Amino acid sequence: MTEPSEITGRIEIDSRKIVAGDVFLALKGENFDGHDFIAQALEKGAVATLSGLDTLEKIAQDKRAKTKAKIIGITGSVGKTSTKEMLRLALSAHGKVHATTGNYNNHIGTPLNLANMPIDVDFGVFEMGMNHAGEISHLTKMVRPHIALITRVEAAHLEFFSGIEEIAKAKAEIFEGLVEGGVRVVNADQEYFCHPREGGDLKLSEDSRLRGNDKTITFGENKNANCRLNSYTPTPTGCDVSAEIFGQKLDYKLAAIGRHWAIISLSVLAVCHALGLDLQKSADALASFSEVEGRGKIIPIKTTTGKYTIIDDSYNASPASMREAFSKTAEVWMAGGKIGRKIAVLGDMLELGESAPEIHKNLAQDLLKNGFDVIHTAGDLMENLHHALPETMRGEHTKTAGELLEIINCHPREGGDLNPQKDSRLRGNDKEKIMLQDSDIVLIKGSHGSKMYELAKKLITNN
């Protein structure tokens, strides 16, 4: 084994991804032991091997101590990865950026991304996730951000917390790692960070754990926000945003539809302001931002009898992100001329604790509000929504996403032979609901564990 202090190459924990010059880090997990793959890693070109999470953290801490980059940490219940990607784009207009790969944001992914940060970058952007208290505290003290951003706090991971206030406190742990004089960026539309709750005293913007020299920047639609949304206008190809950042008025475009994207862009510009960067240049760079795969990406599908649109938001789900997805689907429908049906294909939202059945049931009101026509559901929890829907909106319900895929499909794609119209599995009375028709807009969403992403992939590729 090589000593950590001697490491100069990229560190990889998956032997299958090793390329010549990499260093292989062997980790022991519940279902595998990386030490069993050392020989394979060396055969693929690894120049050295390391062992253990402690070793990885030491390398990460050493890299953090040596870098001169400005470091930004991001956490929140929703929008972490999308915010990270949008911030990567904005910062790239000003210098070299290193950012969290994919959603590698846990106790392994965060030190791995930090350890692999090139020494010559100008900015480092690190996403931090959690499902238990104390996890972000450990990560942020390793990352030591100059700026710590909390996207939003919502009802997620309730299985592990007594309530949303406990989630807010756990997310606020990110501030514990701020360097002296660091900056907090928080959502002005959320009472957990800016306003005491009625009958309560939670006000994390004045939390005793925060250092006196730290500053707070707020963003959102709140009239008192430092970075405020003035207007949001959806267009057929994205949206137009008008904002005011510390008194400077900015008009810019995003190649993404959804009011939440405009709010995310405000948080990005708040970070750029804290870094002293040119705000107009930063905003202009956002014109090419589009949805991340699996997180609201709009995909047109052409068939032999017409076309329809899939909104692939299948990577994960929470009550808040479900509501955002419903609203976005309605906006896409309106921007497209208000033709076709709005269809939702939904899988279970997980880790919501004892209140999960009621939370799923309550989604019916948001679906009605946004004018959906047909709702297909999969999973034990989504059965609560299925029965709460008016019969006219009630589509198919199955135990799994795989079973749902077997009975919900599209017209034959060009060059294909799939023909659900002749499929014996289709129920005669429900055939119109099951068949995807010309100009339909189809939202696919569920927690990662519900495997709705597999259904989305199949509908998109027809494989």
N, C-alpha and C positions, 0 to 999 in steps of 0.2 A: 504493500500500500504506500502511496505517495503522501508526503506531508502537506497539509493544507497551504502552508506558506509558500510552497513551490508551484502552486497552480497558476497557470496563465491562460489555459484554453477554456473553451465553453464546457460547462458542466451539463451532463444529461443523465436523467434517472431511468430512462426507458432504453434498454439495450437495443431495441429494434430501430431506434432513431439515431443511433450512433453513426457519425461520419468521421472520416480520418481527421485526427487532431483533437477530437473531443476527450473529455475526462469523464469516466463513468463513475457515478455515485451509487453505491449499492445500499438500498434501504430495505428494511424488513417490515412487511405489512401483515395484515391479518390473513390475506389469501395468497401471499407470495413472499419470496425472499430474494432480493436482488443479488445476493451473493451467489446464487445459483446460476447467474447469467454473466458473471465476470469473464469467463472464457469466451463467450459469444461476443461480448463487447470488445475484447481485445482483438478477436479475429476480424471485427468490422473496422478496426482502425483506431480504437481508443489508445491514447498515449499514456494513460495512467488510470488508476482506480482509487476511489475513496470509499469510506464506509461511515454510515450513521448520520442522523439528522443534526446532531451537535456539531459535527464537522462542517456540514453545509451552513449552519448558522454562523460559525466562526468565520468562514470565507465571506459570507454576506456582510457581516459586521466590518470586516477588514476592507471590503470594497467600499462600503459606505463612508468609512473614515478617510479614504484616499480621494474620493471623488470631489470635484468642485462644482458639480451639477446642482441646479436648483431642484429640490425634490418635492413632489406633490403626492399626498396620500388621499385616497378616495374610499369612502364606505357609504352605506345606506341600504335600506330595505329593497329598493328598486332602482334601476338605472345606473348601477355602478359601471358595468362594462361599456354601455353606450356612452356614458360621460367620459370614460377613459379614452375611448376611440375618438370622440369629438375633440377632446383636449389634445390628443396626440396630433390631430390635424391642424388645430390652431397654433400649437407651439412649433410645428414643423415649418411654419412661415418665418420663424425667428432663429432657428438653430437645429441642432441634432437632438433627436428625442429617443429615449429608451422607455418602453412601456410594458406593463404586464402582458404576457402572451396569453391569448384566449381568455379563459376565466381562472387562470392559475393564481388564486387569491387566498389560499389557505395556509396552514402552518408549514406546508412543504413548498407550495407554489410561490409564496412571497419571498422567502429567503433564496429560492432558486433563481427567481427573476432578478433579485438584487445582486446575487453573486455573479450573474451573467451580464451585468450592466457594463458596457464598454467604458473605459476610463476617460475617453475624450468627449462624452456627450455633454450637451448644455442643459438638458432637462431629463429628469427621471419621473415617470408617472406610475404609481403603484396602487393597484386595487386591493382592498382588504375585505374579506368576507368572514362571516361567523354564523354560528347557530347557538352558541353558549356564551354567557358572560365571561369576560377575562381573555377571550381569544384575540380580540383586536388590540387590547392592551399590550400583549406580548409582541404582536407584529409591528405595531407603530413604534415601539421602543427600539426595534431593530432598524426600521426604515428611517426614523427621525426626520419627518417631513418639515420643510420650511412652510408649507401650506397644507392644511388639512380640510378636506371638503366632505360634507355629509349631504348626499343627494336628497333623500327623503326618508322618513321613518314611517313605516306602515305595519299592518298586522301580518307579519311573516314570522315563521319559527315560533308561533305561540305555544307549540307543544313543549318548548323548553323555557318559556318565560311566563310570569304570572299575569302580564298585561303589556300593553304597548308602551307604557312609561318605562318599564324595565328594559324593553328593547331600545328605547331612546337613550337610556343611560349606558347600555352596552355599546351602542354606536358612538357615543360621546367619548368612549375610551380612546378614540383616535387622537384626541387632543393631548393625551398624556405624553405622546412622543414628540410633540412639537419642539423644535429647537428654540432657544431663547429669542424672543422677538418674533416668533412665528405668527402666522395668520390663520384664523378660522374662517371658513366659508360655509354659511348655513342658510337654510331655506326660510325666508321671511314669512312664508304662508303657513308655517307649522308652529303651533303654539309651544311645542316641546323645547324650542330653542330661542324663541323671541318673546313669548308672552306667558305669564303665569296662568295655569289652568284655574277655572272657577273652583273654589273650595280647596285648591291645592297650592303647592309652593314650588313645583318643579319649574326651574328656569335655567336651563343648562348654559345659557349665554353668560350666566353669573356663577357657574358651578365653582365650588371652592377648589376643585382639582386643577383649574386653569390658572396659568401663570399670569401675574399682574401685567406683564409687558406685552402679552399677546393681544392681537387686534381681531375684531370680528367684522366680516363683510357679509351682508345679506343679499339674497336674490329672490325674485319671484314677482307676483302680481300685487303684493301688498304695497300700498301707496308710500310706505316709509322705507321700502327696500332700497339699498344702495344701488342695486342693479335691477331695474324695473322693466317689466314688459308693458309697453304701451299699446301694441296691437299685434295680432296674429291673423294672417289671412291664408287659408289653404289654397293651393293652385293645383292644376292637373299634374304637375311634375314635382311638387314639394310644397313650400310655404314661404311667404314673405313675412319678415319679422321687423318690427320697429321697437327699439329699446332705448333706455336711458341709463348710462353707466356713470355714476357719480357726476351727473349733470351733462355728460356728453351724449348727444343724440346720435343713434346709429340705425341705419336701415340696411338689412342684409337678407340673404336668401339661404334656405336649406333645401337640399334635394330629398327631403323626408316630410311626410305628412303626419300631423299630430301635434296638438297644443303642448304636450309634454316635451316634445323636442325643442320647442322654443324656450321653455323653462330651463331645460338642460343647457341650452346655449348661453343663457344668462350666467349660469354657474361657471361655465368655461371662461366667459369674458371677465367674470369676477376674479378668477385666478390670474388671467392675463394682466388685469389691472394691478393686482397685488405684486406681480413680477415687474411692473413698470414697462410693459410692452405696448407697442402701438396698437390701440384698440381697433381702429378701422382696418388695419392690415390683418389683424386676428379675425375680425368678423368676416372680411372678404374671403378668407381661407375656408370658411365654413360652407361656402356655396357648393362645394363638391361632397359634403357629408350626406351619406344615405344610410339607411337602416342596416345594422349588422345582421348577418345571416341568423335566422331563427329568432330574431328580436324585432319583428314587425316588417320584415322585408316584403315588398310588394312584387309579386311574380305573375306576369301575364301568361296564360296558357292558351294555346291555339289548338282547336280540335277540328274535325272534319265538318262539323255543323255550326261552328262559331267559335267564340272565345269566352273565357271567364278569367277571373283574377283571384289568386290566392294571396292572402296576407299571412305569411309564415311567422307566427309569434310563438312557436312551439318549444322554445328552449326552456322556459320556466314560467311560473305563474304565481301571483298573489292576488288577493282581492283588489288591491289598488291597480295593479297592472292589468287585471281583467277589465276593470272599468275604463282604463285608458284605451285598451284595445277595442272595446265596443265603440267608444267615441270616435276613434280613428277610422274604424270601418265605415261609420256613418259619414265621416268627412270624405273618405275616398269615393263613396257612393255619390255624394253631392257633387264633388269635383268632376266626376265622370258623367254628369248629366242626369243623375237620378234615375238611371235605368237599371234593370235587373234586380235580383233579390239580394238581400243581405242574409247570409247563412253563417252560423257559428258551429264549429266542431270542437267541442270542449272536453278536456280531461281533468281529472281530479287535481285540486290544489292541496298539497301535502303539508305536513308539519303545522297544522292549525289547531291542534289540541281538541278539547271537548266541544268547542264551539263550531267545529268544522261543518257539521251537517247544516246548521242554521246559516252559516256564512255562504255556503253553496246555494241554499234555497233562496237567499236574498238577492242573488245575482239576477233573478227573474225581472226585478223592477228596472234594473239598468238595461237589460236587453229590450224590454218594452219601451223604455224611454228613447232608445236609439233606433227603434223601428225595425228590429230584426224580423225576418219572415219565418225562418226554420232554424231550430236548434237541435243538433245531434250531440249526444253525450256518451262518455265512456267512463266507467269506474263506479265503485260503491258510493262515493261521496257525491258524485254528479247525479246520481239517481234522485237525490233530494231536489235538485234543480229541475230535473225532467218532470217530476210530478207537480212542481210548483208552477210550471208554465201553462198558459192557456192551451187547450187541445189543438187549436189552429197553428200554434208555433211548435208543437211537440214533434220532433223528428224521431230518429232511431236512438235507442239506448242499449248499450252492451256493457259487459263486464270489463273488456279491455279494448285498447286502441286497435289492436290487431283484428279483433272481431268486427269492430266498426268499419275498418277498411274493407273488409270482405263484402259489405253491402252498400257502401257509399263510394261511388266512383264517378268518373267523368265520361263524356262521350268519347268515342275512339279518337285518339290523337292521330295527326297526319302520319301515315306510314304504319299505324298500329292496327291491331285487330280486336282491342278490348271493346266489348259491346254489352254493357250492363243491362240494356233494354231487353236482352234475351236471357239474362241470368235468372235461373230458377230460384235464387235466394231472395230476389226482390219480392216484397209483399204487394199484392195487387192494389190494395187501397192506398198504399204509401208510395207508390212508384213515382209520383210527381214530386214528392218531398225528397226522395232519395236521389233521383237523377239530378245532376248538375246541368243547368241550362245556360244557354247563351246569355252573356252579360252578367251572370251571377258573380257576387263578391263573396269569397269564402275565407273566413277567419279560422285559423287553427291554433289552439292554445291550450296549455296545461302544464303542470309541474313536470320537471325533467323525469321524475320517477314514473309518471303516467305514460311515458313513451309516445306522446303525441308527435314528437319529432320524426318517428318512424313512419307514421301515417302521412305526415306532410311530405316527406321524401318520396314516398310511393305515389302520392297524388301528383307531385311535381314531375316525376320521371316516368310514371306509369310502368315501373318495373315490378 
